[in-house]
């Protein structure tokens, strides 16, 4: 299952890396019907680790939000 999650989030990880944001881990949350994940990340703006919840189908929107905020 972990490999499946990593495959789906590989684009997110690579896009955020371009913004100097490191994805530390991705954890599935909720039950089997809910396809939400919590993405833990470290950015140069904050010393502490931050996290954001994302629906698997909204990954591209999340990437765009990070680009808007960090470019």
RAHU-V920605 format. One record per residue. SS is DSSP state (H for helix, E for strand, C for the rest). PSI is psi in degrees with one decimal (999 if undefined). Layout:
# RAHU-V920605
((SS:PSI) (SS:PSI))
This chain:
# RAHU-V920605
((C:-39.5) (H:-39.4) (H:-41.3) (H:-45.8) (H:-45.2) (H:-38.0) (H:-46.7) (H:-28.2) (H:5.0) (H:-41.6) (H:-41.9) (H:-47.4) (H:-45.0) (H:-37.9) (H:-40.7) (H:-32.8) (H:-35.5) (H:-25.4) (C:9.6) (C:32.3) (C:127.8) (E:122.6) (E:117.7) (E:-42.7) (E:158.9) (E:126.4) (E:129.6) (E:135.9) (E:155.8) (C:-174.9) (C:-174.6) (C:-25.0) (C:-19.7) (C:120.5) (C:49.7) (E:148.4) (E:149.6) (E:122.9) (E:118.3) (E:131.2) (E:160.1) (E:125.1) (C:160.3) (C:-12.5) (C:-23.0) (C:143.7) (C:-35.3) (C:160.5) (C:133.3) (E:164.0) (E:156.6) (E:143.9) (E:139.4) (E:139.0) (E:138.8) (H:-33.1) (H:-7.3) (H:16.3) (H:-42.6) (H:-37.3) (H:-39.5) (H:-43.3) (H:-44.2) (H:-37.9) (H:-42.3) (H:-41.7) (H:-43.2) (H:-38.0) (H:-28.5) (H:-1.8) (C:999))
